[in-house]
Amino acid sequence: MAEHDLILLTILIPVLGSILIAIAGERYRDVREGISLLSAVLLFIVVYLLYQELPESHLEAVKLATVMPGLTIAFRLEPLGILFAMIASFLWIITTIFSIGYMRGNGEPHQTRFYVCFAWAIASAMGVALSANMFSLFIFYEFLTLTTYPLVTHSGTDEAMRSGRLYLGYLLGTSICLQLFAIVWTWSLTGTLDFTRGGVFGGESSEIVVTVLFALYIFGIGKAALMPFHRWLPAAMVAPTPVSALLHAVAVVKAGVFTVLKISVYLFGLDELASSGAADWLVFVSGATIIIASVIALQQDNLKARLAYSTISQLSYVIMATVVLAPLSIIGAAMHIAVHALGKITLFFCAGSIYTASKKKNVSQLDGIGHYMPWTMAAFTIGSLSMIGVPPAAGFLSKWYMLLGAYQAQVWTVVTVIVISTLLNAAYFLPIVYAAYFREPPRTITPHGEAPAPVVIALCLTAVLTLAVFCYPGPLLELVRQIGK
């Protein structure tokens, strides 16, 4: 099959899958979930075939539509986009397995709508990943916001609707008021929005213009959850756990930090950012976000809220490493998109497993739970080690490259932030692990076992993959080293 056909299939497969899921509906639940799983598998196969084509790819942009001269919706293969597409498509498979056990085990309503919107969100993520220009990326970025809104408000409660309004307000507000303005300004300055190796500015704009424009993009990418535009993410934790997995690992926040890395490398260019000093301030803003979010996470008793603030902190690692602008730090930033996805989805799966089996939501309720849920807590331990960044979990690799990049560029602020935040990560994850294994469960507790098999299978798979990437990082490293070349 031709390369351009494969690119279009990455959008069509989840869209067609969503239509078939809607047709199957609540009446044919097994068929509905089978279609979702089959669509996810087919999508990953297509993305993998595109990955295989990457070394020989000289493909011109695949144009889907021309809005006006110079403004097209188009797609193109490049290493960073393939990385994001592979993460989202593969984790759609695992999340579907988890969702089957979780949604049925908790008797969640509107399950057909959930699977339909999830498929549309994946289609949007594929569009973001493979966009050939900033205009296309913006269109699919907005689709991703709109298709995930029904998932955030899934339960329909007053709290869910309030969270949904906050979700839309932050993400649409930042993108329309800041990001869209930056896109129009870029087009007026350069006459193009195409993603280009080395960027599109060519040193012709003043330093102050580049700095202001870069700031508009960064704060306009609300999905990156950089403070102060972060409140939507903890609020969205009212949604079911599979939605949390989508938000934190599969698509939404990954689209945010992916876009930050994409514009830095392919719109501005690392040399332009370095010579203009346009990104220097962002080291301090992202560093502050990392530390502040980690301190707030320490204070959260609700497990999903603690994980949400952990995500805010972890996302800013990608941003901070990107704006160090050293080759090794770019490798670390791209790697962290992947390894954080595996580690954080494991942790959210574990939170969902605990809730499904015991209906417990708070850290203070987890004393001795490792005796009843050994598989879940073993996976939680692995995910925690990855977030902290210690061997043998994959999170160590990305932090190591970030530190090497910071040393290479002599940016000691980054080294300091990583060391302090690593200690804070340990402070809010390790007590959970300790309590689960070494404290006695309350005498009033009703003995329970693990969650349904699909839930446990999913979290074990992502935990094992977190270890496997640490042991065999070659394919991931080979891919991320191509970024910017």
C-alpha positions as CSV (number, residue, x, y, z in Angstrom):
1,M,0.0,0.0,0.0
2,A,1.3,3.5,-0.9
3,E,2.7,5.6,1.9
4,H,0.1,8.4,1.5
5,D,-2.7,5.9,1.7
6,L,-1.3,4.6,5.0
7,I,-1.2,8.1,6.4
8,L,-4.9,8.7,5.5
9,L,-5.8,5.3,7.1
10,T,-4.5,6.6,10.5
11,I,-7.4,9.0,10.5
12,L,-10.0,6.8,8.8
13,I,-9.6,3.6,10.9
14,P,-10.7,5.2,14.2
15,V,-13.4,7.2,12.5
16,L,-14.9,4.1,10.7
17,G,-14.4,2.2,14.0
18,S,-16.5,4.8,15.8
19,I,-19.3,4.4,13.3
20,L,-19.4,0.7,13.7
21,I,-19.2,1.0,17.5
22,A,-22.3,3.3,17.4
23,I,-24.2,0.8,15.2
24,A,-23.4,-2.1,17.6
25,G,-24.5,0.0,20.5
26,E,-25.6,-1.3,23.9
27,R,-27.5,-4.2,22.4
28,Y,-24.3,-5.9,21.1
29,R,-21.8,-5.1,23.8
30,D,-19.3,-7.8,23.0
31,V,-19.3,-6.8,19.3
32,R,-19.0,-3.1,20.2
33,E,-15.9,-3.7,22.4
34,G,-14.5,-6.2,19.8
35,I,-14.7,-3.5,17.1
36,S,-12.9,-1.0,19.4
37,L,-10.1,-3.5,20.1
38,L,-9.8,-4.5,16.4
39,S,-9.7,-0.8,15.3
40,A,-6.9,-0.2,17.8
41,V,-4.9,-3.1,16.6
42,L,-5.4,-2.2,12.9
43,L,-4.3,1.4,13.6
44,F,-1.2,0.3,15.4
45,I,-0.3,-2.0,12.5
46,V,-0.7,0.9,10.0
47,V,1.4,3.2,12.2
48,Y,4.1,0.5,12.5
49,L,4.2,0.2,8.7
50,L,4.7,4.0,8.5
51,Y,7.5,3.7,11.1
52,Q,9.1,1.1,8.8
53,E,8.9,3.5,5.9
54,L,10.4,6.4,7.8
55,P,14.1,5.9,6.9
56,E,13.3,6.0,3.1
57,S,10.5,8.5,3.3
58,H,10.9,11.5,1.0
59,L,7.1,12.0,0.8
60,E,5.8,15.4,-0.1
61,A,2.9,16.5,2.2
62,V,-0.3,14.6,1.7
63,K,-2.9,17.3,1.2
64,L,-6.4,16.6,2.5
65,A,-7.9,20.0,1.7
66,T,-6.9,23.5,0.7
67,V,-8.6,26.2,2.7
68,M,-7.0,29.0,0.8
69,P,-3.7,29.5,-1.1
70,G,-0.9,28.6,1.2
71,L,-3.2,27.2,3.9
72,T,-3.7,23.5,3.7
73,I,-4.7,20.6,5.9
74,A,-1.8,18.2,5.1
75,F,0.2,15.4,6.6
76,R,3.8,14.3,6.4
77,L,6.0,11.6,8.0
78,E,8.7,12.7,10.4
79,P,10.3,11.0,13.5
80,L,8.6,13.0,16.2
81,G,5.1,12.5,14.7
82,I,5.7,8.8,14.3
83,L,6.8,8.6,18.0
84,F,3.5,10.2,19.2
85,A,1.4,8.2,16.7
86,M,3.0,4.9,17.9
87,I,2.4,5.8,21.6
88,A,-1.3,6.8,21.1
89,S,-2.1,3.9,18.8
90,F,-0.5,1.2,21.0
91,L,-1.9,2.5,24.2
92,W,-5.4,2.6,22.6
93,I,-5.1,-1.2,22.4
94,I,-4.2,-1.5,26.1
95,T,-6.7,1.1,27.3
96,T,-9.5,-0.7,25.4
97,I,-8.6,-4.0,27.2
98,F,-8.6,-2.1,30.5
99,S,-11.9,-0.3,29.7
100,I,-13.7,-3.5,29.1
101,G,-13.1,-4.6,32.6
102,Y,-13.4,-1.2,34.2
103,M,-16.6,0.0,32.5
104,R,-18.4,-3.3,33.0
105,G,-17.0,-3.9,36.5
106,N,-18.3,-0.5,37.7
107,G,-21.5,-0.5,35.8
108,E,-20.6,2.8,34.1
109,P,-23.4,4.4,32.0
110,H,-23.2,5.6,28.4
111,Q,-20.6,3.0,27.4
112,T,-21.2,3.2,23.7
113,R,-20.8,7.0,23.8
114,F,-17.5,6.4,25.7
115,Y,-16.1,4.1,23.0
116,V,-17.2,6.3,20.2
117,C,-15.7,9.5,21.7
118,F,-12.5,7.6,22.6
119,A,-12.1,6.6,18.9
120,W,-12.7,10.1,17.7
121,A,-10.1,11.4,20.2
122,I,-7.6,8.9,18.8
123,A,-8.4,10.1,15.3
124,S,-7.7,13.6,16.4
125,A,-4.4,12.6,18.0
126,M,-3.3,10.9,14.8
127,G,-4.1,14.2,13.0
128,V,-2.0,16.2,15.5
129,A,0.9,13.7,15.2
130,L,1.1,13.6,11.4
131,S,0.3,17.2,10.6
132,A,2.6,18.8,8.0
133,N,2.0,22.4,9.1
134,M,0.8,24.4,12.1
135,F,-2.6,25.1,10.6
136,S,-3.4,21.4,10.3
137,L,-2.1,20.7,13.8
138,F,-4.3,23.5,15.2
139,I,-7.4,22.0,13.6
140,F,-6.8,18.6,15.0
141,Y,-5.7,20.0,18.3
142,E,-9.1,21.7,18.6
143,F,-10.9,18.5,17.5
144,L,-9.1,16.6,20.3
145,T,-10.4,19.1,22.9
146,L,-14.0,18.8,21.6
147,T,-14.0,15.0,21.3
148,T,-12.7,14.5,24.8
149,Y,-15.2,16.9,26.4
150,P,-18.0,14.3,26.5
151,L,-15.6,11.9,28.2
152,V,-14.7,14.4,30.9
153,T,-18.4,15.0,31.6
154,H,-19.2,11.3,31.2
155,S,-21.1,10.9,34.5
156,G,-23.3,13.9,33.9
157,T,-23.2,15.0,37.5
158,D,-23.0,18.7,38.5
159,E,-19.3,18.2,39.4
160,A,-18.6,16.6,36.0
161,M,-20.3,19.4,34.2
162,R,-18.4,22.1,36.2
163,S,-15.2,20.2,35.4
164,G,-16.2,20.1,31.7
165,R,-16.7,23.8,31.6
166,L,-13.3,24.4,33.2
167,Y,-11.8,21.9,30.7
168,L,-13.3,23.7,27.7
169,G,-12.6,27.2,29.1
170,Y,-8.9,26.6,29.6
171,L,-8.2,24.6,26.5
172,L,-10.3,26.6,24.0
173,G,-9.5,29.9,25.7
174,T,-5.7,29.4,25.5
175,S,-5.7,28.0,22.0
176,I,-8.1,30.6,20.4
177,C,-6.8,33.7,22.2
178,L,-3.1,32.9,22.2
179,Q,-2.1,30.0,19.9
180,L,-4.3,31.1,17.0
181,F,-3.0,34.6,17.3
182,A,0.5,33.3,17.2
183,I,-0.3,31.2,14.1
184,V,-1.7,34.2,12.2
185,W,1.4,36.3,13.3
186,T,3.8,33.5,12.1
187,W,2.1,33.4,8.7
188,S,2.2,37.2,8.3
189,L,5.9,37.2,9.2
190,T,7.1,34.2,7.2
191,G,4.4,33.4,4.6
192,T,4.3,29.8,5.6
193,L,3.2,27.5,8.4
194,D,5.0,24.4,7.2
195,F,7.0,22.4,9.6
196,T,10.6,22.7,8.3
197,R,13.9,21.4,9.5
198,G,15.7,24.4,11.1
199,G,12.5,26.4,11.4
200,V,10.8,29.0,9.1
201,F,12.1,32.3,10.6
202,G,15.6,32.3,9.1
203,G,16.9,34.9,11.5
204,E,14.9,37.6,9.8
205,S,12.7,38.6,12.8
206,S,13.9,40.6,15.8
207,E,14.7,38.9,19.0
208,I,11.8,40.6,20.8
209,V,9.3,39.4,18.2
210,V,10.5,35.8,18.3
211,T,10.4,35.9,22.1
212,V,6.9,37.2,22.3
213,L,5.7,34.9,19.6
214,F,7.3,31.9,21.3
215,A,5.6,32.8,24.6
216,L,2.2,33.1,22.8
217,Y,2.6,29.6,21.5
218,I,3.8,28.1,24.8
219,F,0.9,29.5,26.8
220,G,-1.5,28.9,24.0
221,I,-0.7,25.2,24.2
222,G,-2.9,24.7,27.3
223,K,-2.7,20.9,27.0
224,A,0.9,21.1,28.2
225,A,-0.6,22.2,31.5
226,L,2.2,24.7,32.2
227,M,1.3,26.9,35.2
228,P,-0.8,29.0,35.5
229,F,-2.9,27.2,32.8
230,H,-3.0,23.9,34.5
231,R,-6.2,23.8,36.6
232,W,-8.2,21.9,34.0
233,L,-6.1,18.8,34.5
234,P,-6.9,18.1,38.2
235,A,-10.5,19.1,37.6
236,A,-10.8,16.5,34.8
237,M,-10.1,13.7,37.3
238,V,-13.9,13.5,37.9
239,A,-14.0,11.3,34.7
240,P,-13.7,7.5,34.8
241,T,-10.2,6.1,35.0
242,P,-10.0,5.1,31.3
243,V,-10.6,8.8,30.5
244,S,-7.8,9.7,32.9
245,A,-5.6,7.4,31.0
246,L,-6.5,9.1,27.7
247,L,-5.9,12.5,29.2
248,H,-2.6,11.7,30.9
249,A,-0.9,9.1,28.8
250,V,-2.6,8.3,25.5
251,A,-3.4,11.6,23.8
252,V,-4.4,14.8,25.4
253,V,-1.4,16.1,27.5
254,K,0.9,14.2,25.1
255,A,-0.5,16.3,22.3
256,G,0.4,19.4,24.4
257,V,4.1,18.6,25.0
258,F,4.4,17.1,21.6
259,T,3.3,20.4,20.1
260,V,5.8,22.3,22.3
261,L,8.6,20.1,21.0
262,K,7.3,20.2,17.4
263,I,7.2,24.0,17.2
264,S,10.6,24.4,18.9
265,V,12.3,22.1,16.5
266,Y,10.3,22.5,13.2
267,L,8.7,26.0,13.4
268,F,11.2,28.1,15.3
269,G,14.3,25.9,15.0
270,L,16.8,25.3,17.8
271,D,19.4,27.6,16.3
272,E,16.9,30.5,16.1
273,L,15.7,30.0,19.7
274,A,19.3,29.8,20.9
275,S,20.6,32.9,19.1
276,S,17.6,35.0,20.0
277,G,17.4,33.8,23.6
278,A,13.6,33.5,23.1
279,A,13.3,30.4,25.2
280,D,15.6,31.3,28.1
281,W,12.7,32.4,30.4
282,L,10.9,29.1,29.9
283,V,13.6,27.2,31.8
284,F,12.5,29.0,35.0
285,V,8.7,28.8,34.3
286,S,8.8,25.1,33.6
287,G,11.2,24.5,36.5
288,A,8.8,26.3,38.9
289,T,5.9,24.3,37.5
290,I,7.8,21.1,38.2
291,I,8.6,22.0,41.8
292,I,5.2,23.6,42.7
293,A,3.2,20.8,41.2
294,S,5.3,18.2,43.1
295,V,4.8,20.0,46.4
296,I,1.0,20.2,45.8
297,A,1.0,16.4,44.9
298,L,2.5,15.7,48.3
299,Q,-0.6,17.3,49.9
300,Q,-3.2,15.3,48.0
301,D,-4.9,12.4,49.7
302,N,-7.1,11.5,46.7
303,L,-5.0,9.1,44.6
304,K,-6.1,10.4,41.2
305,A,-5.5,14.0,42.3
306,R,-2.0,13.1,43.4
307,L,-1.4,11.5,40.0
308,A,-2.8,14.5,38.3
309,Y,-0.4,17.0,39.9
310,S,2.4,14.5,39.2
311,T,1.5,14.7,35.5
312,I,1.6,18.5,35.6
313,S,5.1,18.2,37.0
314,Q,6.3,15.5,34.6
315,L,5.0,17.4,31.5
316,S,7.2,20.3,32.4
317,Y,10.2,18.0,32.3
318,V,9.6,17.8,28.5
319,I,9.3,21.5,28.2
320,M,12.3,22.3,30.3
321,A,14.5,19.8,28.5
322,T,13.3,21.1,25.1
323,V,14.3,24.7,25.8
324,V,17.8,23.7,27.0
325,L,18.3,23.3,23.2
326,A,21.1,20.8,23.5
327,P,21.0,17.7,21.3
328,L,21.0,15.3,24.3
329,S,18.2,17.2,26.1
330,I,16.0,17.0,23.0
331,I,16.5,13.2,23.0
332,G,15.6,13.3,26.7
333,A,12.5,15.4,26.1
334,A,11.3,13.1,23.3
335,M,12.0,10.0,25.3
336,H,10.1,11.3,28.3
337,I,7.0,11.6,26.1
338,A,7.1,7.9,25.7
339,V,8.3,6.7,29.0
340,H,6.0,9.0,31.0
341,A,3.1,7.6,28.9
342,L,3.9,4.0,30.0
343,G,4.6,4.8,33.6
344,K,1.6,7.1,34.1
345,I,-0.9,4.9,32.4
346,T,0.2,2.1,34.6
347,L,-0.4,4.2,37.7
348,F,-3.8,5.3,36.6
349,F,-4.7,1.7,35.7
350,C,-3.7,0.8,39.2
351,A,-5.9,3.5,40.7
352,G,-8.8,2.2,38.6
353,S,-8.1,-1.3,39.6
354,I,-8.1,-0.4,43.3
355,Y,-11.4,1.5,42.9
356,T,-13.0,-1.3,41.0
357,A,-12.0,-4.0,43.6
358,S,-12.3,-2.0,46.8
359,K,-14.0,1.3,46.0
360,K,-11.1,3.1,47.7
361,K,-10.0,6.5,46.3
362,N,-7.7,7.9,48.9
363,V,-4.0,7.3,49.7
364,S,-4.9,7.1,53.4
365,Q,-7.1,4.0,52.7
366,L,-4.4,1.9,51.1
367,D,-2.8,0.4,54.2
368,G,-2.1,-3.3,53.6
369,I,-3.8,-3.4,50.2
370,G,-0.8,-5.1,48.7
371,H,-1.8,-8.3,50.5
372,Y,-5.2,-8.3,48.7
373,M,-4.0,-6.9,45.3
374,P,-0.5,-8.1,44.7
375,W,-0.5,-7.7,41.0
376,T,-1.9,-4.2,41.1
377,M,0.5,-3.0,43.7
378,A,3.5,-4.6,42.0
379,A,2.6,-2.7,38.8
380,F,2.1,0.5,40.9
381,T,5.6,0.1,42.4
382,I,7.1,-0.2,38.9
383,G,5.1,2.9,37.7
384,S,6.3,4.8,40.7
385,L,9.9,4.0,40.1
386,S,9.6,5.2,36.6
387,M,8.1,8.5,37.7
388,I,10.8,8.9,40.3
389,G,13.4,8.1,37.6
390,V,15.4,5.2,39.0
391,P,16.4,1.9,37.5
392,P,15.1,-0.6,36.4
393,A,12.2,1.6,35.1
394,A,12.2,3.5,31.8
395,G,11.8,6.9,33.5
396,F,15.5,6.7,34.4
397,L,16.6,6.9,30.8
398,S,14.8,10.1,29.9
399,K,16.0,11.8,33.0
400,W,19.6,10.7,32.4
401,Y,19.5,12.3,28.9
402,M,18.0,15.4,30.3
403,L,20.8,15.7,32.8
404,L,23.4,15.0,30.2
405,G,21.9,17.7,28.0
406,A,21.8,20.2,30.8
407,Y,25.5,19.4,31.6
408,Q,26.3,19.7,27.9
409,A,24.7,23.2,27.8
410,Q,25.9,24.2,31.3
411,V,22.4,24.9,32.4
412,W,22.7,24.2,36.1
413,T,19.2,25.3,37.0
414,V,17.9,22.3,35.1
415,V,20.2,19.9,37.0
416,T,19.0,21.4,40.3
417,V,15.3,21.2,39.4
418,I,15.7,17.6,38.4
419,V,17.5,16.6,41.6
420,I,15.0,18.4,43.9
421,S,11.9,17.1,42.0
422,T,13.2,13.5,42.0
423,L,13.3,13.7,45.8
424,L,9.8,15.1,45.8
425,N,8.6,12.4,43.5
426,A,10.0,9.8,45.9
427,A,8.3,11.6,48.8
428,Y,4.8,11.3,47.3
429,F,5.1,7.9,45.7
430,L,7.1,5.7,48.0
431,P,4.9,6.1,51.1
432,I,2.0,4.6,49.1
433,V,4.1,1.6,48.2
434,Y,5.3,1.3,51.8
435,A,1.8,1.5,53.3
436,A,0.5,-1.1,50.8
437,Y,3.1,-3.7,51.7
438,F,4.3,-3.0,55.3
439,R,1.2,-1.7,57.1
440,E,-1.5,-3.9,58.4
441,P,-4.9,-3.5,56.7
442,P,-7.7,-2.2,59.0
443,R,-9.5,-4.9,60.9
444,T,-12.8,-3.6,59.6
445,I,-11.9,-4.2,55.9
446,T,-13.8,-6.7,53.9
447,P,-11.3,-9.0,52.2
448,H,-11.3,-8.6,48.4
449,G,-9.2,-9.8,45.5
450,E,-8.0,-8.2,42.3
451,A,-10.1,-6.3,39.8
452,P,-11.6,-8.1,36.8
453,A,-9.0,-9.9,34.6
454,P,-9.0,-7.3,31.7
455,V,-8.0,-4.6,34.2
456,V,-5.2,-6.6,35.7
457,I,-3.9,-7.8,32.3
458,A,-3.7,-4.2,31.0
459,L,-1.8,-2.8,34.0
460,C,0.6,-5.7,34.0
461,L,1.3,-5.2,30.3
462,T,2.2,-1.6,30.7
463,A,4.3,-2.3,33.8
464,V,6.3,-5.0,32.0
465,L,6.8,-2.6,29.1
466,T,8.1,0.0,31.4
467,L,10.8,-2.4,32.5
468,A,11.3,-3.7,28.9
469,V,12.1,-0.2,27.6
470,F,14.7,0.3,30.2
471,C,16.3,-3.0,29.3
472,Y,16.0,-2.6,25.5
473,P,16.0,1.1,24.7
474,G,17.5,0.7,21.3
475,P,14.4,1.2,19.0
476,L,13.2,4.2,21.0
477,L,16.6,5.8,21.0
478,E,17.1,5.2,17.3
479,L,13.8,7.0,16.6
480,V,14.3,10.0,18.9
481,R,17.8,10.6,17.7
482,Q,16.4,11.4,14.2
483,I,14.4,14.3,15.5
484,G,15.8,17.6,14.2
485,K,18.3,16.0,11.8
